[in-house]
């Protein structure tokens, strides 16, 4: 499954909330999101209007590693 290319930072943060992440702090235009499921894990999401595909892919890959599933499973959960 392809990584979406038209996500903003707000869209990605909203999608990550579905997976149990919550906003814990913001420094400038970067928002740190944290989950305590399966241990504590943090990702930083830029609060930009359009995120580069590589940035989205990197964040989702990190989330997938922490969740113990594939990136395709994460993308399908977020788009469902």
C-alpha positions in Angstrom: 0.0 0.0 0.0 1.3 3.4 -0.9 1.9 6.1 1.7 -0.5 9.1 1.2 1.2 12.1 -0.3 -1.3 14.8 0.5 -1.2 14.8 4.3 -0.7 17.9 6.4 0.8 17.8 9.8 -2.7 18.2 11.3 -4.0 15.3 9.2 -1.2 13.1 10.3 -1.6 14.0 14.0 -5.3 13.3 13.8 -4.6 9.9 12.2 -2.0 9.0 14.9 -4.6 9.7 17.6 -6.5 6.7 16.3 -3.5 4.6 17.1 -3.3 5.9 20.7 -0.9 8.8 20.3 -1.6 12.1 22.0 0.0 15.5 21.8 2.4 16.0 24.6 4.2 19.2 23.7 4.9 21.7 20.9 8.2 23.5 20.2 7.8 26.0 17.3 6.2 24.2 14.4 6.9 20.6 15.6 4.5 18.7 17.7 5.6 15.7 19.8 3.2 12.9 20.1 3.4 10.1 22.7 1.8 6.8 23.3 2.1 4.5 26.3 0.7 1.4 24.5 3.4 -1.3 24.4 5.8 1.0 26.3 6.3 4.7 25.9 7.1 5.9 22.4 7.5 9.4 20.9 7.3 10.8 17.4 7.7 14.3 16.2 5.3 15.6 13.6 6.0 18.9 11.7 3.0 21.2 11.8 3.2 22.1 8.1 0.5 22.4 5.5 2.1 19.7 3.3 4.5 17.1 4.5 7.0 15.5 2.2 6.4 11.8 1.4 9.7 10.8 2.9 8.8 12.5 6.2 5.4 10.8 6.4 7.1 7.4 5.5 9.7 7.9 8.2 7.2 8.7 10.9 4.9 5.8 9.9 7.9 3.4 9.7 8.9 4.4 13.3 5.3 3.9 14.5 5.1 0.5 12.8 8.4 -0.6 14.4 7.1 0.3 17.9 3.7 -1.3 17.2 5.3 -4.6 16.0 3.5 -4.6 12.7 4.3 -3.7 9.1 4.0 -0.2 7.6 1.3 -1.5 5.3 -0.8 -2.5 8.3 -0.3 1.0 9.8 -1.3 2.7 6.6 -4.4 0.6 6.2 -5.5 1.3 9.8 -5.0 5.0 9.3 -6.9 5.1 6.0 -9.8 2.9 7.2 
